Amino acid sequence: MGGIASYGGVLPPGLRLHDVRLEGDEVLIRARVANDRARCPSCGTVSTRLHSRYARRLSDLPAHGRRVRIVLTVRRFRCPSRTCRTRIFGERLDEGIGQRHGRRTARLQGLVHCLGLALGGRPGQALAHRLLLRVSKDTLLRAVKNGLV
């Protein structure tokens, strides 16, 4: 392989690459948010005080005939403001990376939405399977109904 730096263009913007592995038919990409600080969602104060970390898994667009999974290390910060009710908060992902509590990147979710709009349930599921996307007919229809792009 061409080294870890050559994989930088595969990630959504705003993420910093940590590691890339091939596991069976999947490309496993470990990454984290590029910023070293986060803004408290309640009071807006910027924090650099790290509390903990956890792993979040996002499915991304397939690459070179393999499914792509991003294991994102998300950090939790302490709010430095003594008057703020939020003591600990998780860093927010950019809209281009993924939605809150989402399990797909924004670009994969956009493709799922388009497949649902163009083909509907079962035909969309059949094409998604050929494109190495793990989505059900219900997921395609839900993406259209909810307008998740």
C-alpha positions in Angstrom: 0.0 0.0 0.0 1.0 3.6 -0.6 1.2 4.7 3.0 -1.3 6.3 5.3 -1.1 9.8 3.8 -2.4 8.5 0.5 -5.8 7.7 2.1 -6.5 11.3 3.2 -8.8 12.0 0.3 -11.2 9.2 1.2 -12.4 10.8 4.4 -15.1 13.4 4.7 -13.7 16.8 5.3 -13.1 17.7 9.0 -11.7 14.3 10.0 -8.1 13.4 10.7 -6.9 10.0 9.6 -5.4 7.7 12.1 -5.2 4.2 10.6 -6.5 2.1 7.6 -6.9 -1.6 7.7 -8.4 -4.2 5.3 -10.5 -6.7 7.2 -12.1 -9.3 4.9 -14.3 -7.4 2.4 -14.2 -4.2 4.4 -11.9 -1.2 4.6 -11.7 -0.1 8.3 -10.7 3.5 8.7 -9.9 4.9 12.1 -10.2 8.6 12.4 -11.0 11.5 14.7 -12.3 15.0 14.4 -9.6 17.4 13.4 -10.3 20.1 15.9 -8.5 20.0 19.3 -11.3 22.0 21.1 -15.1 22.0 21.1 -17.8 24.5 21.9 -20.3 23.7 24.7 -23.8 23.3 23.1 -25.5 25.0 26.1 -23.4 28.1 26.8 -21.1 28.3 23.7 -17.9 28.4 25.7 -14.9 26.8 24.0 -13.3 23.9 25.9 -10.0 22.1 25.6 -10.6 20.1 28.8 -10.9 16.4 27.8 -13.1 14.2 29.8 -13.2 10.9 27.9 -13.4 9.2 24.5 -15.7 6.7 22.8 -15.8 5.0 19.4 -18.6 5.7 16.9 -19.0 3.6 13.8 -20.2 5.2 10.5 -20.7 3.4 7.2 -19.4 5.3 4.2 -19.5 5.0 0.4 -17.8 1.8 -0.9 -14.3 2.1 -2.4 -12.6 -0.3 -4.9 -15.2 -3.1 -4.4 -15.1 -3.0 -0.6 -17.4 -1.7 2.0 -16.0 1.2 4.0 -16.5 1.6 7.8 -15.2 4.6 9.7 -14.5 4.1 13.3 -14.5 7.6 14.7 -13.0 8.5 18.0 -15.3 11.1 19.5 -14.2 13.0 22.6 -16.2 14.3 25.5 -15.2 17.6 27.0 -15.8 19.4 30.3 -17.5 22.8 30.1 -15.1 25.3 31.7 -18.0 27.7 32.6 -19.0 27.4 36.3 -22.5 28.8 35.5 -23.3 26.3 32.8 -25.6 23.4 33.6 -23.9 21.2 31.1 -20.9 19.7 32.8 -19.8 17.2 30.1 -20.6 17.3 26.4 -19.6 15.4 23.3 -18.0 17.1 20.4 -20.4 17.7 17.5 -19.7 16.3 14.0 -20.0 18.7 11.0 -23.1 18.4 8.9 -20.9 17.0 6.1 -19.7 14.1 8.2 -22.9 12.7 9.7 -26.1 13.4 11.6 -26.4 13.3 15.3 -26.9 9.6 16.3 -26.6 8.6 12.7 -24.8 5.5 11.5 -24.0 6.7 8.0 -21.9 9.5 6.7 -23.8 12.4 5.1 -22.6 11.4 1.6 -23.8 7.8 2.0 -27.1 9.0 3.4 -27.5 11.3 0.4 -27.0 8.3 -1.9 -29.5 6.2 0.1 -32.0 9.1 -0.2 -31.5 9.3 -4.0 -31.8 5.6 -4.5 -35.1 5.6 -2.5 -36.4 8.6 -4.6 -35.4 7.1 -7.9 -36.3 3.4 -7.5 -38.3 3.0 -4.3 -38.2 0.0 -2.0 -37.3 -3.4 -3.5 -35.7 -2.2 -6.7 -33.6 0.3 -4.7 -32.6 -2.5 -2.3 -31.5 -4.7 -5.2 -29.3 -2.0 -6.7 -28.0 -1.0 -3.3 -26.9 -4.6 -2.7 -25.0 -4.5 -6.1 -23.4 -1.3 -5.0 -22.3 -2.9 -1.7 -24.6 -0.9 0.4 -26.3 -2.6 3.4 -29.7 -1.0 3.4 -33.1 -2.5 3.4 -36.2 -1.5 1.4 -37.6 0.0 4.6 -34.5 2.1 5.1 -34.8 3.5 1.6 -38.4 4.4 2.0 -37.8 5.9 5.4 -35.0 8.1 4.0 -37.5 9.4 1.4 -40.3 9.9 3.9 -38.1 11.7 6.4 -36.3 13.7 3.8 -32.9 12.7 5.3 -30.2 14.0 2.9 
